[in-house]
């Protein structure tokens, strides 16, 4: 991750690269994962970190 990269957007891209559906609400403060679970932007980082997606080769550079 670069210094100016947005960790939320990197988490979204990493999750999408693994086949998950991730969509923001109108303010991007909440995100809908797989059309079933709403999470806060901060909470969205946890699944990406848990499976280490943000450090995987699938991460968009």
C-alpha positions as CSV (number, residue, x, y, z in Angstrom):
1,X,0.0,0.0,0.0
2,X,1.4,3.4,-0.9
3,X,1.4,6.3,1.5
4,X,-1.4,8.2,-0.4
5,X,-3.6,5.1,-1.0
6,X,-7.0,4.9,0.6
7,X,-7.1,1.8,2.8
8,X,-10.9,1.5,2.5
9,X,-10.7,1.5,-1.3
10,X,-7.8,-0.9,-1.3
11,X,-9.9,-3.3,0.9
12,X,-12.9,-2.9,-1.4
13,X,-10.8,-3.7,-4.5
14,X,-9.1,-6.7,-2.8
15,X,-12.4,-8.2,-1.7
16,X,-13.9,-7.7,-5.2
17,X,-10.8,-9.3,-6.8
18,X,-11.6,-12.4,-4.7
19,X,-15.2,-12.5,-6.0
20,X,-17.1,-10.6,-3.3
21,X,-19.8,-8.1,-4.0
22,X,-19.0,-4.9,-2.2
23,X,-21.1,-1.7,-2.7
24,X,-21.2,1.6,-0.8
25,X,-24.2,3.4,0.5
26,X,-24.7,7.0,-0.7
27,X,-22.0,8.4,1.6
28,X,-19.4,5.5,1.5
29,X,-19.6,5.3,5.3
30,X,-21.3,1.9,5.1
31,X,-20.7,-0.9,2.7
32,X,-22.9,-3.8,1.6
33,X,-20.9,-7.1,1.4
34,X,-22.3,-9.9,-0.8
35,X,-25.8,-8.3,-0.8
36,X,-26.4,-9.4,2.8
37,X,-24.3,-7.6,5.4
38,X,-23.9,-3.9,6.0
39,X,-20.6,-2.8,7.7
40,X,-19.0,0.5,8.5
41,X,-16.1,1.7,6.4
42,X,-13.7,1.0,9.4
43,X,-15.2,-2.5,9.8
44,X,-14.7,-3.3,6.2
45,X,-10.9,-3.4,6.8
46,X,-11.2,-6.3,9.1
47,X,-12.2,-9.0,6.6
48,X,-9.6,-7.7,4.1
49,X,-6.9,-7.9,6.8
50,X,-8.1,-11.2,8.2
51,X,-7.5,-13.0,4.9
52,X,-4.5,-10.7,4.1
53,X,-6.0,-9.6,0.8
54,X,-4.5,-6.2,0.8
55,X,-1.0,-7.8,0.6
56,X,-1.9,-10.4,-2.0
57,X,-0.9,-10.4,-5.7
58,X,-4.6,-9.8,-6.5
59,X,-4.4,-6.3,-5.0
60,X,-4.7,-3.6,-7.6
61,X,-1.4,-1.6,-7.8
